[in-house]
Amino acid sequence: AFRRSVCNNAVTTGVVPCRIRVSLSPYHMRLAAIAVGSNSVHLVVCRIRPDLSVEVADREKAMIRIGAGSFGKRHLPEANIVSALASLGKFKRLAESHNVDEILVVATSAVREADNGADLITAARRQLGLRIRVISGLEEARLIHLAAAHAIGIGSARAVTIDIGGGSTEITIGTSARMEMG
């Protein structure tokens, strides 16, 4: 409607409007987050509103078990890397179908501790254009704590969060605004 009225105005008044980009979207940003864990790859696509509240637009999970067979050996089997890349490719396409502004990808314990974790990171960048950020155990704990605290709405109350993953366990305490100990 906006474009039509501007075009009609240009025809009737003879004034050609400058190029104006008007966003009628109630969202500030669309963001996709992908987490490569020891057992699964998770995708969450969110719409972030101008007030910074978040609406989940889509989510997907693939149980790839990238860490299967690697613990003790600290080596990701090639088949698991191929499986992870297939899931990352699928999730990238899904994120792009939502017209996201950015895709953030993190990897946790299995990739962090594997002697060939860089193989997955390099392949994802070269084949898919995805930059995987390997996060520390402390950063993993902080992000899990903040997400869980936000999801259950603890506000300023203190809560304990326990995340039992395939390759690590994080225990934290804090509020929805910050992790105090982890």
C-alpha positions as CSV (number, residue, x, y, z in Angstrom):
1,A,0.0,0.0,0.0
2,F,2.8,2.4,0.9
3,R,4.6,1.8,-2.4
4,R,1.4,2.2,-4.4
5,S,0.6,5.5,-2.8
6,V,4.1,6.8,-3.3
7,C,3.9,5.8,-7.0
8,N,0.5,7.3,-7.5
9,N,1.6,10.5,-5.8
10,A,4.6,10.7,-8.2
11,V,2.3,10.3,-11.2
12,T,-0.3,12.9,-10.1
13,T,2.2,15.5,-8.8
14,G,5.1,14.9,-11.1
15,V,7.4,14.5,-8.1
16,V,9.6,11.5,-8.2
17,P,10.2,10.2,-4.7
18,C,13.7,9.4,-3.5
19,R,14.4,5.8,-2.7
20,I,13.0,5.1,0.7
21,R,13.3,1.8,2.4
22,V,10.4,1.4,4.8
23,S,10.2,-1.7,7.0
24,L,6.7,-2.5,8.0
25,S,7.9,-5.5,10.0
26,P,7.4,-5.5,13.7
27,Y,10.7,-7.2,14.1
28,H,14.1,-5.6,14.7
29,M,16.1,-8.7,13.6
30,R,15.8,-12.3,12.6
31,L,18.5,-14.6,14.0
32,A,19.3,-18.3,13.7
33,A,21.4,-20.1,16.3
34,I,22.8,-23.5,15.7
35,A,24.5,-25.5,18.5
36,V,26.6,-28.6,17.7
37,G,26.6,-30.7,20.8
38,S,28.0,-34.2,21.5
39,N,24.7,-35.9,20.7
40,S,22.7,-33.5,18.6
41,V,22.6,-30.4,16.5
42,H,20.0,-27.8,17.5
43,L,18.6,-25.0,15.4
44,V,16.5,-22.1,16.8
45,V,15.2,-19.3,14.5
46,C,14.1,-16.3,16.4
47,R,12.5,-13.0,15.6
48,I,13.8,-10.2,17.9
49,R,11.4,-7.3,18.4
50,P,12.5,-3.7,18.9
51,D,11.9,-4.1,22.7
52,L,14.4,-7.1,22.6
53,S,11.7,-9.6,23.4
54,V,12.1,-12.8,21.4
55,E,9.7,-15.0,19.4
56,V,10.8,-18.4,18.3
57,A,9.8,-18.8,14.7
58,D,11.2,-22.3,14.2
59,R,13.3,-25.0,15.8
60,E,14.8,-28.3,14.6
61,K,17.0,-31.0,16.1
62,A,19.0,-33.7,14.5
63,M,20.4,-36.6,16.7
64,I,23.7,-37.1,15.0
65,R,25.8,-38.2,17.9
66,I,29.0,-36.5,16.6
67,G,30.8,-37.6,19.8
68,A,29.9,-41.3,19.5
69,G,33.1,-43.3,19.5
70,S,35.3,-40.3,20.3
71,F,35.4,-40.2,24.0
72,G,38.7,-41.6,25.4
73,K,40.1,-41.4,21.9
74,R,39.4,-37.7,21.4
75,H,38.9,-38.2,17.7
76,L,35.6,-37.5,15.7
77,P,34.9,-40.4,13.3
78,E,34.8,-39.2,9.7
79,A,31.2,-40.5,9.3
80,N,30.1,-38.3,12.2
81,I,31.7,-35.2,10.7
82,V,29.9,-36.0,7.4
83,S,26.6,-36.4,9.3
84,A,27.2,-33.1,11.2
85,L,27.9,-31.2,7.9
86,A,24.6,-32.6,6.4
87,S,22.6,-31.4,9.3
88,L,24.4,-28.0,9.3
89,G,23.6,-27.6,5.6
90,K,19.9,-28.5,6.1
91,F,19.7,-26.1,9.0
92,K,21.4,-23.3,7.1
93,R,18.8,-23.7,4.3
94,L,16.0,-23.7,6.8
95,A,17.4,-20.5,8.5
96,E,17.7,-18.8,5.1
97,S,14.1,-19.7,4.2
98,H,13.2,-17.5,7.2
99,N,15.3,-14.6,5.8
100,V,17.5,-14.4,8.8
101,D,19.9,-11.5,9.2
102,E,22.6,-13.7,10.8
103,I,23.3,-17.4,11.5
104,L,25.4,-18.0,14.7
105,V,27.0,-21.5,15.1
106,V,28.6,-22.8,18.2
107,A,30.2,-26.2,19.0
108,T,30.6,-27.6,22.5
109,S,32.4,-30.5,24.2
110,A,32.9,-33.1,21.5
111,V,34.3,-30.7,18.9
112,R,36.2,-28.7,21.6
113,E,38.0,-31.8,22.9
114,A,38.5,-33.7,19.7
115,D,42.0,-33.6,18.1
116,N,40.3,-33.2,14.7
117,G,37.6,-30.8,15.7
118,A,39.2,-28.3,13.4
119,D,38.3,-30.6,10.5
120,L,34.6,-30.0,11.1
121,I,35.1,-26.2,11.5
122,T,37.1,-25.9,8.3
123,A,34.7,-28.1,6.3
124,A,31.7,-26.1,7.5
125,R,33.4,-22.8,6.5
126,R,34.5,-24.0,3.1
127,Q,31.5,-26.1,2.1
128,L,28.7,-24.2,3.7
129,G,30.0,-20.7,4.5
130,L,29.3,-21.2,8.2
131,R,31.7,-20.1,10.8
132,I,31.6,-22.3,13.9
133,R,32.7,-20.8,17.1
134,V,34.0,-23.4,19.6
135,I,32.9,-22.3,23.1
136,S,34.6,-23.1,26.4
137,G,32.9,-25.1,29.1
138,L,32.3,-21.9,31.1
139,E,30.7,-20.1,28.2
140,E,28.6,-23.2,27.5
141,A,27.4,-23.1,31.1
142,R,26.7,-19.4,31.0
143,L,24.6,-19.6,27.8
144,I,22.7,-22.6,29.1
145,H,22.0,-20.9,32.4
146,L,20.7,-17.7,30.7
147,A,18.5,-19.6,28.3
148,A,17.0,-21.8,31.0
149,A,16.5,-18.9,33.4
150,H,14.8,-16.9,30.6
151,A,12.7,-19.8,29.5
152,I,11.2,-20.4,33.0
153,G,11.1,-16.8,33.9
154,I,12.9,-16.7,37.2
155,G,13.5,-13.0,37.1
156,S,15.7,-11.8,39.9
157,A,15.3,-15.0,42.0
158,R,18.3,-17.3,42.2
159,A,18.2,-20.7,40.6
160,V,20.4,-23.7,40.0
161,T,20.6,-25.0,36.4
162,I,22.0,-28.5,35.7
163,D,22.7,-29.4,32.1
164,I,23.7,-33.0,31.5
165,G,25.1,-33.2,28.0
166,G,26.6,-36.0,26.0
167,G,30.2,-34.9,26.7
168,S,30.0,-32.6,29.7
169,T,27.8,-31.5,32.6
170,E,27.3,-27.9,33.6
171,I,26.0,-26.8,37.0
172,T,25.3,-23.1,37.5
173,I,23.6,-20.7,39.9
174,G,22.3,-17.3,39.2
175,T,19.4,-15.1,38.1
176,S,17.8,-14.7,34.7
177,A,20.2,-11.7,34.1
178,R,23.5,-13.3,35.0
179,M,25.3,-16.5,36.1
180,E,26.9,-16.1,39.5
181,M,28.8,-19.4,39.7
182,G,29.4,-22.2,37.2
